[in-house]
């Protein structure tokens, strides 16, 4: 359901009325934080994205249009995409799987899918667990160590007495299986939710 503020409120912001701006902030802050969290997977970073947006809105007062809902949502989405691109630059030690998953997050951020409608997290947690359990035993053991125990392919290879290349193949096969079973982008998003411990 769309959160609505009146045209009068937007006109008030354009006129520099702080009370009107407070109405917009109170009306949208929690909604936009939830929206941003589905992209960046960190509540504090999501709040930063949304607060930066509101600071920008206040600085742009006098030029805001009504209705404003779609503009706010798209602005958050664009700011999340910028966050993900900056994350790619900051993270120097991404393995190829994390790099691939970050790429999928960026692609999802550029899509028109509504993450708040897509993600029912507890239900998807159950679905991904079922998908993991349906993997062949050796592939499942490898992927559980990677996904839930945060071991590197080298560490998994040592623990299970496998070659690193074999571990890499199992991880990629598991990721492909989950994507096929849950559908893109839900499978990728949930993998990141689980990986980040949210």
C-alpha positions as CSV (number, residue, x, y, z in Angstrom):
1,X,0.0,0.0,0.0
2,X,1.3,3.4,-0.9
3,X,2.0,5.9,1.8
4,X,0.3,9.2,0.8
5,X,1.0,12.8,1.8
6,X,-1.1,15.7,0.6
7,X,-0.2,18.1,-2.1
8,X,-0.5,20.8,0.6
9,X,2.3,19.1,2.5
10,X,4.6,19.2,-0.5
11,X,3.7,22.8,-1.2
12,X,4.5,23.6,2.4
13,X,7.9,21.9,2.1
14,X,8.6,23.9,-1.1
15,X,7.7,27.0,0.9
16,X,10.3,26.1,3.5
17,X,7.9,25.0,6.3
18,X,9.7,22.7,8.6
19,X,6.5,21.3,10.1
20,X,5.4,20.1,6.6
21,X,8.8,18.5,6.1
22,X,8.4,16.7,9.5
23,X,5.1,15.3,8.3
24,X,6.8,13.9,5.2
25,X,9.6,12.5,7.3
26,X,7.3,10.8,9.8
27,X,5.1,9.4,7.1
28,X,7.9,7.9,5.0
29,X,11.0,7.2,7.1
30,X,10.1,3.7,8.4
31,X,8.7,2.7,5.0
32,X,11.8,3.8,3.1
33,X,14.1,2.3,5.6
34,X,12.4,-1.1,5.2
35,X,12.6,-0.6,1.4
36,X,16.3,0.2,1.5
37,X,17.1,-2.7,3.8
38,X,15.8,-5.2,1.2
39,X,18.6,-3.9,-1.1
40,X,21.5,-3.1,1.2
41,X,20.8,-5.8,3.9
42,X,22.0,-3.6,6.8
43,X,19.5,-1.6,8.8
44,X,22.0,1.1,9.9
45,X,23.2,1.6,6.3
46,X,19.6,1.7,5.1
47,X,18.9,4.5,7.7
48,X,21.9,6.4,6.4
49,X,20.7,6.1,2.8
50,X,17.2,7.4,3.8
51,X,18.5,10.2,6.0
52,X,20.8,11.4,3.2
53,X,17.7,11.4,0.9
54,X,15.7,13.5,3.3
55,X,18.6,15.9,3.7
56,X,18.7,16.2,-0.1
57,X,15.0,16.7,-0.3
58,X,15.2,19.6,2.2
59,X,18.0,21.2,0.2
60,X,15.9,20.8,-3.0
61,X,12.8,22.4,-1.4
62,X,11.0,24.7,-3.9
63,X,11.3,22.1,-6.6
64,X,9.5,19.0,-5.3
65,X,6.5,17.7,-7.2
66,X,3.4,15.9,-6.1
67,X,2.6,13.1,-5.8
68,X,5.9,12.2,-4.4
69,X,5.7,8.5,-3.5
70,X,7.2,7.1,-6.7
71,X,10.0,9.8,-6.7
72,X,10.9,8.8,-3.1
73,X,11.0,5.1,-3.9
74,X,13.1,5.5,-7.0
75,X,15.4,7.9,-5.2
76,X,16.0,5.3,-2.5
77,X,16.6,2.6,-5.1
78,X,19.1,4.7,-6.9
79,X,20.9,5.6,-3.7
80,X,21.0,1.9,-2.7
81,X,22.6,1.1,-6.1
82,X,25.2,3.7,-5.5
83,X,25.8,2.1,-2.1
84,X,26.3,-1.3,-3.6
85,X,28.7,0.1,-6.3
86,X,30.7,1.8,-3.5
87,X,30.7,-1.5,-1.5
88,X,32.2,-3.3,-4.5
89,X,35.1,-0.7,-4.6
90,X,35.6,-0.8,-0.8
91,X,35.7,-4.6,-0.5
92,X,39.1,-5.7,-1.7
93,X,38.9,-9.4,-0.7
94,X,35.6,-10.5,-2.3
95,X,35.8,-14.1,-3.5
96,X,34.1,-14.9,-6.8
97,X,30.9,-16.1,-5.2
98,X,30.5,-12.9,-3.1
99,X,31.3,-10.9,-6.3
100,X,28.6,-12.8,-8.2
101,X,26.1,-12.2,-5.4
102,X,26.9,-8.5,-5.2
103,X,26.4,-8.3,-9.0
104,X,22.9,-9.9,-8.6
105,X,22.1,-7.4,-5.8
106,X,23.0,-4.5,-8.2
107,X,20.9,-6.0,-11.0
108,X,17.9,-6.5,-8.6
109,X,18.3,-2.9,-7.4
110,X,18.1,-1.7,-11.0
111,X,14.9,-3.9,-11.7
112,X,11.3,-2.8,-11.2
113,X,10.5,-5.6,-8.7
114,X,9.1,-4.5,-5.4
115,X,11.3,-6.1,-2.7
116,X,8.8,-5.4,0.0
117,X,6.3,-7.6,-1.8
118,X,8.8,-10.1,-2.8
119,X,10.4,-10.8,0.5
120,X,8.5,-12.7,3.2
121,X,11.7,-13.5,5.0
122,X,10.6,-16.3,7.3
123,X,8.8,-18.1,4.5
124,X,11.8,-17.8,2.2
125,X,14.1,-19.0,4.9
126,X,12.1,-22.2,5.0
127,X,12.2,-22.4,1.2
128,X,16.0,-22.0,1.0
129,X,16.5,-24.6,3.7
130,X,14.3,-27.0,1.8
131,X,16.3,-26.2,-1.4
132,X,19.6,-26.8,0.4
133,X,18.4,-30.0,1.9
134,X,17.4,-31.3,-1.6
135,X,21.0,-31.0,-2.8
136,X,23.1,-34.1,-3.2
137,X,24.8,-35.0,0.1
138,X,28.4,-33.9,-0.6
139,X,27.2,-30.7,-2.4
140,X,24.9,-30.0,0.6
141,X,27.7,-30.4,3.1
142,X,30.0,-28.1,1.2
143,X,27.4,-25.4,0.7
144,X,26.2,-25.5,4.4
145,X,29.8,-24.9,5.5
146,X,30.1,-22.0,3.0
147,X,26.7,-20.4,3.6
148,X,26.1,-20.9,7.3
149,X,29.6,-21.4,8.8
150,X,31.2,-18.7,6.6
151,X,34.2,-21.0,5.7
152,X,36.2,-20.2,2.6
153,X,36.5,-22.7,-0.2
154,X,40.1,-23.5,0.9
155,X,38.9,-24.1,4.5
156,X,36.1,-26.3,3.3
157,X,38.5,-28.3,1.1
158,X,40.8,-28.9,4.1
159,X,37.9,-29.9,6.4
160,X,36.3,-32.3,3.9
161,X,39.5,-33.6,2.3
162,X,38.5,-32.3,-1.1
163,X,40.3,-30.2,-3.7
164,X,39.6,-26.5,-3.7
165,X,38.3,-26.8,-7.3
166,X,35.8,-29.5,-6.3
167,X,34.6,-27.3,-3.5
168,X,34.2,-24.4,-5.9
169,X,32.1,-26.5,-8.3
170,X,29.9,-27.7,-5.5
171,X,29.2,-24.1,-4.3
172,X,28.4,-22.9,-7.8
173,X,26.1,-25.9,-8.4
174,X,24.3,-25.2,-5.1
175,X,23.8,-21.6,-6.0
176,X,22.5,-22.4,-9.4
177,X,20.1,-25.0,-7.9
178,X,18.7,-22.5,-5.3
179,X,18.3,-19.9,-8.0
180,X,16.4,-22.3,-10.2
181,X,14.3,-23.6,-7.3
182,X,13.4,-20.3,-5.7
183,X,13.5,-18.1,-8.8
184,X,15.6,-15.1,-9.6
185,X,16.0,-12.8,-7.7
186,X,14.4,-14.2,-4.6
187,X,16.9,-17.0,-4.2
188,X,19.9,-14.6,-4.4
189,X,18.4,-12.1,-2.1
190,X,17.7,-14.8,0.5
191,X,21.2,-16.2,0.3
192,X,22.4,-12.8,1.2
193,X,20.0,-12.4,4.1
194,X,21.2,-15.7,5.5
195,X,24.8,-14.9,4.8
196,X,24.6,-11.5,6.6
197,X,22.7,-13.1,9.6
198,X,19.6,-11.0,9.3
